Amino acid sequence: MITQLVLRALDRRAVWVVSALLLVALAIPFANLVLPEGHPLHLPNYAVPLFGKYLTYAMLALALDLVWGYCGILSLGHAAFFALGGYAMGMYLMRQIGARGVYANPVLPDFMVFLNYKELPWFWNGFDQFWFAALMIVLVPAALAFVFGFLAFRSRVTGVYLSIITQAMTYALLLAFFRNDLGFGGNNGLTDFKDILGFNVQATTTRAALFAASAIALAFAVLVCTAIVNSKLGKVMIAIRDAESRTRFLGYRVDNIKLFAFVVSAVIAGIAGALYVPQVGIINPGEFDPGNSIEVVIWTAVGGRGTIIGPIIGGLLVNAGKSVFTGLWPDYWLYALGGLFVFVTLFMPKGIVGSLRSLFSRRKPPRQDNSEPLETGAKDIPIIAEPQPGAAE
């Protein structure tokens, strides 16, 4: 079953994307660790986690595209799933600090000692084990998406109303995680990480490994999303996107299909957040900001929603441009980002990938039909029939 799913996912575009990501997973660490500093292709140490961050953003955009581009669910709250996965990873990293913290408490993180916690909260138990943290990275975003989607889709909330309540969900989580008494570090969040799986998180080799893990995870997400959209379920998802009422009248369980896509998308976003945290070195409530979810929508729209490679291209290009232009014109970057979204909406509604596909399809010569043409001229079909022998004159 799994083999058939993987083989179905390996269409031509998916093969190219996965191959490129696996090549990048090897090339970037090689350029950083093997090539000497004087080499023209050497990559400095600061660039590796920066590129790794871009890959996690691309993975988040791909997660949104699965529900927006293929199922018609415009979520403005996907930053919540990304942040929850990041907090699960951050809790594991905080438990690895142990007595090396500022207050040298072997059990309590520094912020808990500062806030006079007497014992570790119950929901922090188990996060000293990586397998448990990895399980929570998947289960916590999936559980939130399942509960939220079950209530929203069964109530048949659609369109702009669904977008509004997804944004309200992530804003509510933002306010909750700002509270010191919630037990997640309040405004400062979780930071000052030391180790991951016993390796120094600041070491160049560890950062290179985290980058490679991000590229491999994105490649796996491409396979999963391609397998879904190329399956019969994916065709029904597209039908729901284009005509939900008609699909429902045909007898399909629209609510269950939308819920499935929403949960899978949340899991992909949570894994992206978990890979983001050790490379950036911090996770705080600002990751729940609804503005972050809106940016993800922009990345997906710029690259081209309803495609697999489009959100990846959009996430990489927009964030790379953000890094460049915030250094050159920090006061005007948000205007440029808003202008980019308006430009794409008005002049490139299909995004970069969709527009290129439309351009190339117009340039393709029309297909030649080798079948014999059916001539219907006057020579073949007489208008007046000839009289038959013996017929009355």
ZABA-230888 format. One record per residue (C-alpha): residue in one letter; x, y, z. Coordinates in nm, 2 decimals. Layout:
N
{r "A", {X, Y, Z}} ...
% end
This chain:
393
{r "M", {0.00, 0.00, 0.00}} {r "I", {0.27, 0.24, 0.10}} {r "T", {0.48, 0.14, -0.20}} {r "Q", {0.19, 0.21, -0.44}} {r "L", {0.14, 0.55, -0.27}} {r "V", {0.50, 0.64, -0.32}} {r "L", {0.51, 0.52, -0.68}} {r "R", {0.19, 0.72, -0.76}} {r "A", {0.36, 1.03, -0.61}} {r "L", {0.66, 1.00, -0.84}} {r "D", {0.53, 1.19, -1.14}} {r "R", {0.78, 1.39, -1.35}} {r "R", {0.75, 1.71, -1.16}} {r "A", {0.78, 1.55, -0.82}} {r "V", {1.09, 1.36, -0.93}} {r "W", {1.26, 1.68, -1.04}} {r "V", {1.17, 1.86, -0.72}} {r "V", {1.27, 1.58, -0.49}} {r "S", {1.60, 1.52, -0.68}} {r "A", {1.68, 1.89, -0.66}} {r "L", {1.61, 1.90, -0.28}} {r "L", {1.82, 1.59, -0.22}} {r "L", {2.11, 1.75, -0.42}} {r "V", {2.08, 2.07, -0.22}} {r "A", {2.08, 1.86, 0.11}} {r "L", {2.43, 1.74, 0.00}} {r "A", {2.56, 2.05, -0.18}} {r "I", {2.51, 2.31, 0.09}} {r "P", {2.68, 2.12, 0.38}} {r "F", {2.96, 2.03, 0.13}} {r "A", {3.01, 2.39, 0.04}} {r "N", {3.02, 2.49, 0.41}} {r "L", {3.22, 2.21, 0.57}} {r "V", {3.45, 2.08, 0.30}} {r "L", {3.53, 2.37, 0.07}} {r "P", {3.80, 2.60, 0.23}} {r "E", {3.71, 2.96, 0.31}} {r "G", {3.91, 3.10, 0.02}} {r "H", {3.71, 2.89, -0.23}} {r "P", {3.46, 3.09, -0.45}} {r "L", {3.19, 2.84, -0.37}} {r "H", {3.25, 2.83, 0.00}} {r "L", {2.94, 2.90, 0.21}} {r "P", {2.98, 3.10, 0.53}} {r "N", {2.85, 2.95, 0.86}} {r "Y", {2.58, 3.21, 0.90}} {r "A", {2.42, 3.12, 0.57}} {r "V", {2.35, 2.75, 0.64}} {r "P", {2.08, 2.81, 0.91}} {r "L", {1.95, 3.10, 0.71}} {r "F", {1.89, 2.88, 0.41}} {r "G", {1.75, 2.61, 0.64}} {r "K", {1.50, 2.86, 0.77}} {r "Y", {1.39, 2.93, 0.41}} {r "L", {1.33, 2.56, 0.35}} {r "T", {1.11, 2.54, 0.66}} {r "Y", {0.91, 2.84, 0.53}} {r "A", {0.88, 2.67, 0.19}} {r "M", {0.75, 2.36, 0.37}} {r "L", {0.49, 2.58, 0.55}} {r "A", {0.38, 2.73, 0.22}} {r "L", {0.34, 2.38, 0.08}} {r "A", {0.12, 2.28, 0.37}} {r "L", {-0.11, 2.58, 0.32}} {r "D", {-0.13, 2.50, -0.06}} {r "L", {-0.26, 2.15, 0.01}} {r "V", {-0.57, 2.30, 0.17}} {r "W", {-0.60, 2.63, -0.01}} {r "G", {-0.48, 2.54, -0.36}} {r "Y", {-0.64, 2.20, -0.38}} {r "C", {-0.93, 2.20, -0.14}} {r "G", {-1.03, 2.57, -0.15}} {r "I", {-0.98, 2.63, 0.23}} {r "L", {-0.81, 2.97, 0.28}} {r "S", {-0.66, 2.93, 0.62}} {r "L", {-0.53, 3.24, 0.79}} {r "G", {-0.41, 3.05, 1.10}} {r "H", {-0.15, 2.81, 0.97}} {r "A", {0.11, 2.99, 1.18}} {r "A", {-0.05, 2.83, 1.48}} {r "F", {0.04, 2.48, 1.37}} {r "F", {0.39, 2.60, 1.28}} {r "A", {0.44, 2.76, 1.62}} {r "L", {0.30, 2.46, 1.81}} {r "G", {0.55, 2.23, 1.64}} {r "G", {0.82, 2.48, 1.72}} {r "Y", {0.72, 2.49, 2.09}} {r "A", {0.72, 2.11, 2.11}} {r "M", {1.08, 2.11, 1.98}} {r "G", {1.17, 2.41, 2.20}} {r "M", {1.05, 2.22, 2.51}} {r "Y", {1.27, 1.93, 2.43}} {r "L", {1.57, 2.16, 2.37}} {r "M", {1.50, 2.34, 2.70}} {r "R", {1.50, 2.00, 2.89}} {r "Q", {1.84, 1.92, 2.74}} {r "I", {2.00, 2.23, 2.91}} {r "G", {1.98, 2.08, 3.26}} {r "A", {2.22, 2.23, 3.51}} {r "R", {2.40, 2.44, 3.25}} {r "G", {2.14, 2.71, 3.27}} {r "V", {2.19, 3.05, 3.44}} {r "Y", {2.03, 2.92, 3.76}} {r "A", {2.19, 2.57, 3.74}} {r "N", {1.86, 2.39, 3.81}} {r "P", {1.88, 2.04, 3.67}} {r "V", {1.51, 2.01, 3.62}} {r "L", {1.34, 2.35, 3.59}} {r "P", {1.42, 2.58, 3.29}} {r "D", {1.56, 2.92, 3.38}} {r "F", {1.24, 3.11, 3.32}} {r "M", {1.05, 2.88, 3.56}} {r "V", {1.32, 2.94, 3.83}} {r "F", {1.28, 3.31, 3.77}} {r "L", {0.90, 3.29, 3.80}} {r "N", {0.93, 3.09, 4.13}} {r "Y", {0.80, 2.76, 3.99}} {r "K", {0.83, 2.49, 4.26}} {r "E", {0.80, 2.19, 4.03}} {r "L", {0.79, 2.11, 3.66}} {r "P", {0.44, 2.14, 3.51}} {r "W", {0.28, 1.81, 3.42}} {r "F", {0.27, 1.89, 3.05}} {r "W", {0.65, 1.92, 3.04}} {r "N", {0.70, 1.56, 3.15}} {r "G", {0.84, 1.34, 2.88}} {r "F", {1.00, 1.62, 2.68}} {r "D", {1.34, 1.51, 2.80}} {r "Q", {1.31, 1.22, 2.55}} {r "F", {1.34, 1.30, 2.18}} {r "W", {1.10, 1.03, 2.07}} {r "F", {0.83, 1.18, 2.29}} {r "A", {0.90, 1.53, 2.16}} {r "A", {0.88, 1.40, 1.80}} {r "L", {0.55, 1.24, 1.88}} {r "M", {0.41, 1.57, 2.02}} {r "I", {0.54, 1.76, 1.72}} {r "V", {0.30, 1.55, 1.51}} {r "L", {0.01, 1.50, 1.75}} {r "V", {-0.04, 1.85, 1.89}} {r "P", {-0.09, 2.03, 1.56}} {r "A", {-0.29, 1.73, 1.43}} {r "A", {-0.52, 1.74, 1.74}} {r "L", {-0.58, 2.11, 1.72}} {r "A", {-0.66, 2.08, 1.34}} {r "F", {-0.89, 1.79, 1.40}} {r "V", {-1.09, 1.95, 1.67}} {r "F", {-1.11, 2.29, 1.49}} {r "G", {-1.18, 2.13, 1.15}} {r "F", {-1.44, 1.89, 1.29}} {r "L", {-1.64, 2.18, 1.44}} {r "A", {-1.60, 2.42, 1.15}} {r "F", {-1.66, 2.18, 0.86}} {r "R", {-1.95, 2.00, 1.02}} {r "S", {-2.10, 2.34, 1.07}} {r "R", {-2.04, 2.41, 0.70}} {r "V", {-1.84, 2.73, 0.77}} {r "T", {-1.68, 2.83, 0.44}} {r "G", {-1.53, 3.12, 0.25}} {r "V", {-1.43, 3.44, 0.43}} {r "Y", {-1.60, 3.32, 0.75}} {r "L", {-1.37, 3.03, 0.78}} {r "S", {-1.07, 3.25, 0.71}} {r "I", {-1.18, 3.48, 0.99}} {r "I", {-1.22, 3.21, 1.25}} {r "T", {-0.88, 3.06, 1.16}} {r "Q", {-0.73, 3.40, 1.22}} {r "A", {-0.92, 3.43, 1.55}} {r "M", {-0.78, 3.09, 1.65}} {r "T", {-0.42, 3.19, 1.60}} {r "Y", {-0.47, 3.52, 1.77}} {r "A", {-0.63, 3.35, 2.07}} {r "L", {-0.32, 3.13, 2.10}} {r "L", {-0.10, 3.43, 2.07}} {r "L", {-0.26, 3.59, 2.37}} {r "A", {-0.26, 3.27, 2.57}} {r "F", {0.11, 3.20, 2.51}} {r "F", {0.20, 3.56, 2.62}} {r "R", {0.08, 3.47, 2.97}} {r "N", {0.37, 3.38, 3.21}} {r "D", {0.15, 3.15, 3.41}} {r "L", {0.08, 2.93, 3.11}} {r "G", {0.43, 2.77, 3.15}} {r "F", {0.58, 2.84, 2.81}} {r "G", {0.81, 3.13, 2.89}} {r "G", {0.57, 3.41, 2.83}} {r "N", {0.68, 3.70, 2.61}} {r "N", {1.04, 3.58, 2.60}} {r "G", {0.95, 3.23, 2.49}} {r "L", {1.21, 2.95, 2.48}} {r "T", {1.57, 3.01, 2.39}} {r "D", {1.94, 2.96, 2.50}} {r "F", {1.94, 2.60, 2.36}} {r "K", {2.25, 2.39, 2.41}} {r "D", {2.21, 2.04, 2.26}} {r "I", {2.00, 1.84, 2.02}} {r "L", {2.04, 1.46, 2.04}} {r "G", {2.36, 1.51, 2.23}} {r "F", {2.52, 1.74, 1.97}} {r "N", {2.60, 2.11, 2.02}} {r "V", {2.32, 2.30, 1.85}} {r "Q", {2.57, 2.58, 1.76}} {r "A", {2.83, 2.36, 1.60}} {r "T", {2.87, 2.40, 1.22}} {r "T", {2.83, 2.02, 1.17}} {r "T", {2.50, 2.02, 1.36}} {r "R", {2.37, 2.32, 1.16}} {r "A", {2.47, 2.15, 0.84}} {r "A", {2.28, 1.83, 0.96}} {r "L", {1.97, 2.04, 1.05}} {r "F", {1.98, 2.20, 0.70}} {r "A", {2.00, 1.86, 0.54}} {r "A", {1.71, 1.74, 0.76}} {r "S", {1.50, 2.03, 0.65}} {r "A", {1.57, 1.96, 0.28}} {r "I", {1.49, 1.59, 0.32}} {r "A", {1.17, 1.67, 0.52}} {r "L", {1.06, 1.91, 0.24}} {r "A", {1.13, 1.64, -0.02}} {r "F", {0.92, 1.40, 0.18}} {r "A", {0.64, 1.66, 0.21}} {r "V", {0.64, 1.70, -0.17}} {r "L", {0.60, 1.32, -0.21}} {r "V", {0.31, 1.31, 0.04}} {r "C", {0.13, 1.61, -0.11}} {r "T", {0.18, 1.48, -0.47}} {r "A", {0.06, 1.14, -0.38}} {r "I", {-0.26, 1.29, -0.23}} {r "V", {-0.34, 1.53, -0.52}} {r "N", {-0.27, 1.26, -0.78}} {r "S", {-0.50, 1.01, -0.61}} {r "K", {-0.87, 0.98, -0.65}} {r "L", {-0.90, 1.16, -0.32}} {r "G", {-0.71, 1.45, -0.47}} {r "K", {-0.95, 1.47, -0.76}} {r "V", {-1.24, 1.49, -0.52}} {r "M", {-1.06, 1.77, -0.33}} {r "I", {-1.03, 1.97, -0.65}} {r "A", {-1.40, 1.91, -0.71}} {r "I", {-1.47, 2.04, -0.36}} {r "R", {-1.26, 2.35, -0.44}} {r "D", {-1.44, 2.42, -0.76}} {r "A", {-1.80, 2.32, -0.67}} {r "E", {-1.85, 2.21, -0.31}} {r "S", {-2.23, 2.19, -0.32}} {r "R", {-2.23, 1.99, -0.64}} {r "T", {-1.97, 1.75, -0.49}} {r "R", {-2.18, 1.71, -0.18}} {r "F", {-2.49, 1.63, -0.38}} {r "L", {-2.30, 1.36, -0.57}} {r "G", {-2.27, 1.17, -0.24}} {r "Y", {-1.92, 1.25, -0.13}} {r "R", {-1.85, 1.31, 0.24}} {r "V", {-1.71, 1.66, 0.19}} {r "D", {-1.66, 1.73, 0.56}} {r "N", {-1.44, 1.43, 0.61}} {r "I", {-1.23, 1.50, 0.30}} {r "K", {-1.17, 1.86, 0.41}} {r "L", {-1.09, 1.74, 0.76}} {r "F", {-0.83, 1.49, 0.63}} {r "A", {-0.66, 1.76, 0.42}} {r "F", {-0.66, 2.01, 0.70}} {r "V", {-0.50, 1.76, 0.95}} {r "V", {-0.23, 1.65, 0.71}} {r "S", {-0.15, 2.01, 0.63}} {r "A", {-0.13, 2.09, 1.00}} {r "V", {0.12, 1.80, 1.06}} {r "I", {0.34, 1.92, 0.77}} {r "A", {0.33, 2.28, 0.92}} {r "G", {0.42, 2.14, 1.27}} {r "I", {0.72, 1.95, 1.14}} {r "A", {0.84, 2.26, 0.96}} {r "G", {0.81, 2.46, 1.29}} {r "A", {1.01, 2.19, 1.47}} {r "L", {1.29, 2.21, 1.22}} {r "Y", {1.28, 2.59, 1.23}} {r "V", {1.34, 2.63, 1.60}} {r "P", {1.69, 2.48, 1.65}} {r "Q", {1.82, 2.66, 1.34}} {r "V", {1.69, 3.00, 1.45}} {r "G", {1.76, 2.95, 1.82}} {r "I", {1.43, 3.08, 1.97}} {r "I", {1.06, 3.03, 1.97}} {r "N", {0.82, 3.29, 2.12}} {r "P", {0.45, 3.39, 2.10}} {r "G", {0.53, 3.62, 1.81}} {r "E", {0.53, 3.31, 1.58}} {r "F", {0.15, 3.30, 1.64}} {r "D", {0.11, 3.65, 1.50}} {r "P", {-0.18, 3.65, 1.24}} {r "G", {0.05, 3.86, 1.02}} {r "N", {0.27, 3.55, 0.98}} {r "S", {-0.02, 3.35, 0.84}} {r "I", {-0.10, 3.62, 0.60}} {r "E", {0.26, 3.62, 0.48}} {r "V", {0.23, 3.25, 0.41}} {r "V", {-0.07, 3.32, 0.19}} {r "I", {0.14, 3.57, 0.00}} {r "W", {0.42, 3.32, -0.05}} {r "T", {0.17, 3.07, -0.19}} {r "A", {0.00, 3.32, -0.41}} {r "V", {0.32, 3.45, -0.56}} {r "G", {0.45, 3.10, -0.64}} {r "G", {0.12, 2.98, -0.77}} {r "R", {-0.14, 2.80, -0.56}} {r "G", {-0.28, 2.47, -0.69}} {r "T", {0.07, 2.36, -0.78}} {r "I", {0.33, 2.16, -0.58}} {r "I", {0.64, 2.36, -0.68}} {r "G", {0.48, 2.70, -0.68}} {r "P", {0.46, 2.75, -0.30}} {r "I", {0.82, 2.63, -0.26}} {r "I", {0.94, 2.88, -0.51}} {r "G", {0.72, 3.16, -0.36}} {r "G", {0.84, 3.08, 0.00}} {r "L", {1.21, 3.08, -0.11}} {r "L", {1.19, 3.39, -0.33}} {r "V", {0.99, 3.61, -0.10}} {r "N", {1.19, 3.53, 0.21}} {r "A", {1.52, 3.57, 0.03}} {r "G", {1.40, 3.91, -0.10}} {r "K", {1.29, 3.99, 0.25}} {r "S", {1.64, 3.92, 0.39}} {r "V", {1.80, 4.14, 0.12}} {r "F", {1.55, 4.43, 0.12}} {r "T", {1.51, 4.46, 0.49}} {r "G", {1.88, 4.53, 0.51}} {r "L", {1.87, 4.79, 0.23}} {r "W", {1.53, 4.95, 0.29}} {r "P", {1.39, 4.83, 0.63}} {r "D", {1.13, 5.11, 0.65}} {r "Y", {0.97, 5.02, 0.31}} {r "W", {0.98, 4.64, 0.31}} {r "L", {0.62, 4.60, 0.42}} {r "Y", {0.50, 4.83, 0.15}} {r "A", {0.69, 4.63, -0.10}} {r "L", {0.54, 4.31, 0.03}} {r "G", {0.19, 4.45, 0.01}} {r "G", {0.25, 4.59, -0.34}} {r "L", {0.38, 4.24, -0.45}} {r "F", {0.06, 4.08, -0.33}} {r "V", {-0.15, 4.34, -0.51}} {r "F", {0.05, 4.30, -0.83}} {r "V", {0.02, 3.92, -0.82}} {r "T", {-0.35, 3.94, -0.76}} {r "L", {-0.41, 4.18, -1.05}} {r "F", {-0.16, 4.08, -1.31}} {r "M", {-0.05, 3.72, -1.22}} {r "P", {-0.35, 3.56, -1.05}} {r "K", {-0.20, 3.21, -1.12}} {r "G", {0.13, 3.30, -0.96}} {r "I", {0.48, 3.25, -1.11}} {r "V", {0.44, 2.88, -1.20}} {r "G", {0.08, 2.91, -1.32}} {r "S", {0.17, 3.21, -1.54}} {r "L", {0.47, 3.02, -1.69}} {r "R", {0.25, 2.72, -1.76}} {r "S", {-0.01, 2.93, -1.94}} {r "L", {0.27, 3.10, -2.14}} {r "F", {0.42, 2.78, -2.26}} {r "S", {0.09, 2.62, -2.34}} {r "R", {0.01, 2.91, -2.57}} {r "R", {0.34, 2.86, -2.75}} {r "K", {0.29, 2.49, -2.81}} {r "P", {0.18, 2.41, -3.16}} {r "P", {-0.16, 2.25, -3.19}} {r "R", {-0.17, 1.87, -3.18}} {r "Q", {-0.18, 1.71, -3.53}} {r "D", {-0.47, 1.47, -3.57}} {r "N", {-0.36, 1.17, -3.79}} {r "S", {-0.71, 1.04, -3.84}} {r "E", {-0.87, 1.08, -4.19}} {r "P", {-1.08, 1.39, -4.21}} {r "L", {-1.45, 1.35, -4.27}} {r "E", {-1.53, 1.55, -4.58}} {r "T", {-1.88, 1.68, -4.61}} {r "G", {-1.86, 1.85, -4.94}} {r "A", {-2.12, 1.85, -5.22}} {r "K", {-1.94, 1.58, -5.41}} {r "D", {-1.98, 1.33, -5.14}} {r "I", {-2.33, 1.40, -5.01}} {r "P", {-2.56, 1.50, -5.30}} {r "I", {-2.84, 1.73, -5.22}} {r "I", {-3.08, 1.57, -5.46}} {r "A", {-3.09, 1.19, -5.48}} {r "E", {-3.07, 1.02, -5.82}} {r "P", {-3.38, 0.83, -5.93}} {r "Q", {-3.37, 0.45, -5.88}} {r "P", {-3.43, 0.21, -6.17}} {r "G", {-3.80, 0.13, -6.20}} {r "A", {-3.91, 0.43, -6.01}} {r "A", {-4.19, 0.64, -6.14}} {r "E", {-4.08, 0.93, -6.35}} 
% end
